[in-house]
């Protein structure tokens, strides 16, 4: 039962988040129309909130990456506090017309900033060796969205759209509680990594020997590259530099690796591209790797392996992250 607790906690976090998403976004027009705004004005409010979120999201992500003082969990709780404040103000009747647009806009922008943090909690679990069933958690999130759609519609029908701020407060109190109880137990995660049977170690070693894949992370003039190369090939910096049109390449240090891919040395993985929201990393792929029917990667943690079809990786994962791979043919020979 103990091993299911992280999944239960993450499911509660996903469920509370999607319930709040339903109320904040799905019923945004309902509330603002109720307060006298036109559809055109509502569109402007939502657009401005989106632009503000785009500007502030990198700053929020930077705070999460700077150290242990401000954790992802703490950021979620702080942003949730802002939303609760806005929801409380919006629940007050008789406000000046423009105040509703201001505070609902802040609420929309803050909610968007919380979105990547909710997903980052799950990735942090992987980094710490804590097993979480993402499919189940996301499914519960969808069910929670459907439930809240039904509940909110009924409440608004029986009372009025003035009940929406109250629903927002309730949903975000739920998020606050879910985030507060979702504490990471780093030592627990490490101990799980260390308690590995000889059979599992042998299996992992066999996977590493059988899969024709090797990853390298390096940097050239502050431009980051992630290289996927066949296990049986020799990696020569001069050859790769010439074929990608870079004069000087060097391996990225541990700090840069963590900031760019959310991984430590020995756990480099193309799955870490999900953290590169600004697409600062260029993926370089040895053509022989792309020609494989499937290849094996770590989920940003070297105690587990995932077997992926290249077509699925390129057409689904890379399209979602927005990374366009550059293909080169690596021979392992020193260029003339």
C-alpha positions as CSV (number, residue, x, y, z in Angstrom):
1,X,0.0,0.0,0.0
2,X,2.9,2.4,0.8
3,X,4.1,2.4,-2.8
4,X,0.7,3.7,-4.0
5,X,0.8,6.8,-1.7
6,X,2.8,9.0,-4.1
7,X,0.4,8.2,-6.9
8,X,-2.6,9.0,-4.7
9,X,-1.1,12.3,-3.6
10,X,-0.2,13.3,-7.2
11,X,-3.7,12.3,-8.3
12,X,-5.2,14.6,-5.7
13,X,-3.0,17.4,-6.9
14,X,-4.0,16.8,-10.6
15,X,-7.6,16.4,-9.6
16,X,-7.7,19.7,-7.6
17,X,-5.8,21.5,-10.4
18,X,-8.2,20.5,-13.2
19,X,-11.2,21.3,-11.0
20,X,-9.9,24.8,-10.6
21,X,-9.0,25.0,-14.3
22,X,-12.6,24.2,-15.1
23,X,-14.0,27.0,-13.0
24,X,-11.4,29.6,-13.8
25,X,-11.3,29.1,-17.6
26,X,-14.5,27.3,-18.6
27,X,-16.7,29.7,-16.7
28,X,-14.6,32.8,-17.2
29,X,-17.0,34.2,-19.8
30,X,-20.0,33.3,-17.7
31,X,-18.7,35.3,-14.8
32,X,-17.5,38.3,-16.7
33,X,-20.7,38.5,-18.8
34,X,-22.6,38.4,-15.5
35,X,-20.5,41.5,-14.5
36,X,-21.4,43.4,-17.6
37,X,-18.4,42.8,-19.9
38,X,-18.8,42.2,-23.6
39,X,-17.4,39.2,-25.4
40,X,-14.8,41.5,-27.0
41,X,-13.6,42.8,-23.6
42,X,-13.5,39.3,-22.2
43,X,-11.2,38.2,-25.1
44,X,-8.9,41.1,-24.4
45,X,-8.7,40.2,-20.7
46,X,-7.9,36.6,-21.4
47,X,-5.3,37.5,-24.1
48,X,-3.5,40.0,-21.8
49,X,-3.5,37.4,-19.0
50,X,-1.9,34.9,-21.4
51,X,0.8,37.4,-22.4
52,X,1.6,38.2,-18.8
53,X,1.9,34.5,-18.0
54,X,4.3,34.0,-20.9
55,X,6.6,36.7,-19.5
56,X,6.5,35.6,-15.9
57,X,6.7,31.8,-16.4
58,X,10.4,31.7,-17.0
59,X,11.0,33.8,-13.9
60,X,8.9,31.4,-11.8
61,X,10.8,28.4,-13.3
62,X,14.1,30.1,-12.5
63,X,13.1,30.4,-8.9
64,X,12.4,26.7,-8.8
65,X,15.8,25.9,-10.3
66,X,17.8,28.1,-7.9
67,X,18.0,25.8,-4.9
68,X,16.3,24.1,-2.1
69,X,14.9,27.2,-0.4
70,X,12.2,27.8,-2.9
71,X,10.8,24.4,-4.0
72,X,8.2,23.6,-6.6
73,X,5.8,22.8,-3.8
74,X,6.4,26.2,-2.2
75,X,5.9,28.1,-5.5
76,X,2.6,26.3,-6.1
77,X,1.4,27.2,-2.6
78,X,2.5,30.9,-3.0
79,X,0.8,31.2,-6.4
80,X,-2.3,29.5,-4.9
81,X,-2.3,32.2,-2.2
82,X,-2.4,34.9,-4.9
83,X,-5.4,33.2,-6.6
84,X,-7.2,32.9,-3.2
85,X,-6.7,36.6,-2.6
86,X,-8.1,37.4,-6.1
87,X,-11.0,35.0,-5.6
88,X,-11.8,36.6,-2.2
89,X,-11.9,40.1,-3.8
90,X,-14.0,38.9,-6.7
91,X,-16.5,37.4,-4.3
92,X,-17.2,40.9,-3.0
93,X,-20.3,42.5,-4.6
94,X,-20.4,46.1,-5.7
95,X,-16.8,46.5,-6.8
96,X,-15.8,49.1,-9.4
97,X,-16.3,47.8,-12.9
98,X,-12.5,47.7,-13.8
99,X,-11.6,45.9,-10.6
100,X,-13.3,42.7,-11.8
101,X,-11.2,42.7,-15.0
102,X,-8.0,43.4,-13.1
103,X,-8.3,40.7,-10.5
104,X,-9.8,38.1,-12.8
105,X,-6.9,38.8,-15.2
106,X,-4.4,38.3,-12.4
107,X,-6.2,35.1,-11.5
108,X,-6.0,33.8,-15.1
109,X,-2.3,34.6,-15.4
110,X,-1.4,33.1,-12.1
111,X,-3.3,29.9,-12.9
112,X,-1.4,29.5,-16.1
113,X,1.9,29.9,-14.2
114,X,0.8,27.1,-11.9
115,X,0.2,24.7,-14.8
116,X,3.9,23.7,-15.6
117,X,4.6,23.5,-11.9
118,X,2.0,20.8,-11.5
119,X,3.6,18.7,-14.2
120,X,7.1,19.5,-12.8
121,X,6.0,17.8,-9.5
122,X,5.6,14.5,-11.4
123,X,9.0,14.9,-13.1
124,X,10.6,15.7,-9.7
125,X,9.2,12.4,-8.4
126,X,11.1,10.6,-11.2
127,X,14.3,12.4,-10.5
128,X,14.1,11.3,-6.8
129,X,13.3,7.7,-7.7
130,X,9.6,7.9,-6.5
131,X,7.3,5.9,-8.6
132,X,4.1,7.7,-9.8
133,X,1.5,6.5,-12.2
134,X,1.1,9.5,-14.5
135,X,-1.7,7.9,-16.6
136,X,-3.9,7.3,-13.5
137,X,-3.2,10.7,-12.1
138,X,-4.1,12.5,-15.4
139,X,-7.2,10.3,-15.8
140,X,-8.4,11.4,-12.3
141,X,-7.7,15.0,-13.4
142,X,-10.0,14.5,-16.4
143,X,-12.7,13.0,-14.2
144,X,-12.4,15.9,-11.7
145,X,-12.8,18.3,-14.6
146,X,-15.9,16.6,-15.7
147,X,-17.3,16.5,-12.2
148,X,-16.7,20.2,-11.6
149,X,-18.2,21.1,-14.9
150,X,-21.4,19.4,-13.9
151,X,-21.4,20.8,-10.3
152,X,-20.5,24.4,-11.4
153,X,-23.2,24.4,-14.0
154,X,-25.9,23.2,-11.5
155,X,-24.8,25.7,-8.9
156,X,-24.8,28.6,-11.3
157,X,-28.2,27.6,-12.6
158,X,-29.7,27.5,-9.1
159,X,-28.0,30.6,-7.7
160,X,-26.1,32.9,-10.2
161,X,-22.8,33.4,-11.8
162,X,-21.9,35.3,-8.7
163,X,-21.2,31.8,-7.1
164,X,-18.1,31.3,-9.4
165,X,-15.6,33.1,-7.1
166,X,-16.8,30.9,-4.2
167,X,-16.1,27.8,-6.4
168,X,-12.7,29.2,-7.2
169,X,-11.9,29.6,-3.5
170,X,-13.0,26.1,-2.8
171,X,-11.0,24.6,-5.6
172,X,-7.8,26.4,-4.7
173,X,-8.1,25.6,-1.0
174,X,-8.1,22.0,-2.3
175,X,-5.0,22.7,-4.4
176,X,-3.3,24.3,-1.3
177,X,-4.0,21.2,0.8
178,X,-2.9,18.8,-2.0
179,X,0.3,20.7,-2.5
180,X,1.1,21.0,1.2
181,X,0.8,17.3,1.8
182,X,2.9,16.4,-1.3
183,X,6.3,16.5,0.4
184,X,9.3,14.9,-1.2
185,X,11.2,12.4,0.9
186,X,14.6,12.6,-0.8
187,X,16.2,10.0,1.5
188,X,13.3,7.6,0.8
189,X,13.8,8.1,-2.9
190,X,17.5,7.4,-2.6
191,X,16.9,4.3,-0.5
192,X,14.6,3.0,-3.1
193,X,17.3,3.4,-5.7
194,X,19.8,1.6,-3.6
195,X,17.6,-1.3,-2.7
196,X,17.9,-3.0,-6.1
197,X,18.2,-6.7,-6.5
198,X,21.1,-8.4,-8.3
199,X,18.6,-9.6,-10.9
200,X,17.4,-6.0,-11.6
201,X,21.0,-4.8,-11.8
202,X,21.9,-7.5,-14.3
203,X,18.8,-6.7,-16.3
204,X,19.7,-3.0,-16.5
205,X,23.3,-3.9,-17.5
206,X,21.9,-6.1,-20.2
207,X,19.7,-3.4,-21.5
208,X,22.6,-1.0,-21.6
209,X,24.7,-3.5,-23.5
210,X,22.0,-4.4,-26.0
211,X,20.6,-1.0,-26.9
212,X,22.5,0.9,-29.5
213,X,22.3,4.3,-27.9
214,X,24.6,6.6,-26.1
215,X,24.0,10.2,-25.0
216,X,26.3,13.1,-24.7
217,X,25.7,16.7,-23.6
218,X,27.9,19.5,-24.6
219,X,28.0,23.2,-25.1
220,X,29.4,25.6,-27.7
221,X,29.4,29.3,-27.1
222,X,26.4,29.0,-24.7
223,X,24.5,27.0,-27.3
224,X,23.4,23.6,-25.9
225,X,23.3,20.3,-27.8
226,X,22.1,16.9,-26.9
227,X,23.6,14.1,-29.0
228,X,22.2,10.6,-29.5
229,X,24.9,8.3,-30.9
230,X,25.2,4.6,-31.5
231,X,26.8,2.6,-28.7
232,X,29.2,0.9,-31.1
233,X,30.6,4.1,-32.5
234,X,33.4,6.3,-31.3
235,X,32.5,9.8,-30.4
236,X,35.0,12.3,-31.7
237,X,34.4,15.9,-30.9
238,X,36.1,17.1,-34.1
239,X,33.8,15.1,-36.3
240,X,30.6,16.2,-34.6
241,X,31.8,19.8,-34.5
242,X,32.4,19.9,-38.2
243,X,29.2,18.2,-39.1
244,X,27.0,20.6,-37.1
245,X,29.0,23.6,-38.1
246,X,30.6,24.5,-34.7
247,X,34.2,25.3,-34.2
248,X,34.5,24.6,-30.5
249,X,32.6,22.1,-28.4
250,X,33.0,21.2,-24.7
251,X,31.0,19.0,-22.4
252,X,28.5,20.8,-20.2
253,X,29.2,20.8,-16.5
254,X,26.9,19.3,-13.9
255,X,25.1,22.6,-13.0
256,X,24.4,23.4,-16.7
257,X,23.2,19.8,-17.2
258,X,20.8,20.1,-14.3
259,X,19.5,23.5,-15.4
260,X,19.0,22.4,-19.1
261,X,17.7,18.8,-18.8
262,X,16.8,18.3,-15.1
263,X,19.3,15.4,-15.0
264,X,22.6,14.5,-13.3
265,X,25.6,12.9,-14.9
266,X,24.8,9.3,-15.7
267,X,21.1,10.0,-16.2
268,X,21.2,12.1,-19.3
269,X,18.1,11.5,-21.4
270,X,16.3,13.1,-24.4
271,X,13.2,12.9,-22.1
272,X,14.7,15.8,-20.3
273,X,13.8,18.0,-23.3
274,X,10.4,18.4,-21.7
275,X,12.2,20.8,-19.2
276,X,13.5,22.9,-22.1
277,X,10.4,25.1,-22.6
278,X,12.4,27.8,-24.3
279,X,13.9,25.3,-26.7
280,X,17.5,26.3,-26.1
281,X,18.8,22.8,-26.7
282,X,19.4,21.5,-30.2
283,X,18.9,17.7,-30.5
284,X,21.6,16.1,-32.7
285,X,20.8,12.5,-33.8
286,X,23.1,9.9,-35.4
287,X,21.2,8.7,-38.4
288,X,21.9,5.1,-37.4
289,X,19.9,5.7,-34.1
290,X,17.0,7.1,-36.1
291,X,17.0,4.0,-38.3
292,X,16.5,1.7,-35.3
293,X,13.1,0.2,-34.9
294,X,13.2,1.2,-31.2
295,X,15.8,2.6,-28.8
296,X,16.2,2.8,-25.0
297,X,16.4,5.9,-22.8
298,X,16.3,6.7,-19.1
299,X,13.3,8.7,-17.7
300,X,15.9,11.2,-16.4
301,X,16.9,8.6,-13.8
302,X,19.3,5.7,-14.5
303,X,17.6,3.1,-12.4
304,X,14.9,2.6,-15.1
305,X,14.7,2.4,-18.8
306,X,12.1,3.1,-21.4
307,X,12.0,1.3,-24.8
308,X,10.6,3.8,-27.5
309,X,9.9,3.5,-31.2
310,X,11.7,6.3,-33.0
311,X,8.6,7.2,-34.9
312,X,6.7,7.7,-31.7
313,X,9.5,9.7,-30.1
314,X,9.8,12.0,-33.1
315,X,6.2,12.4,-34.1
316,X,4.7,12.6,-30.6
317,X,7.2,13.6,-28.0
318,X,9.4,16.0,-30.0
319,X,6.3,17.6,-31.5
320,X,5.0,18.2,-28.1
321,X,8.2,19.7,-26.8
322,X,8.8,21.7,-30.0
323,X,12.3,20.4,-30.7
324,X,13.4,19.7,-34.3
325,X,16.2,17.1,-34.5
326,X,19.2,17.6,-36.7
327,X,20.4,14.3,-38.3
328,X,24.1,13.6,-39.0
329,X,26.0,10.5,-40.0
330,X,28.7,9.7,-37.5
331,X,31.6,7.5,-38.6
332,X,33.9,7.8,-35.7
333,X,36.7,8.9,-38.0
334,X,38.9,12.0,-37.5
335,X,37.9,14.5,-40.2
336,X,40.7,15.7,-42.5
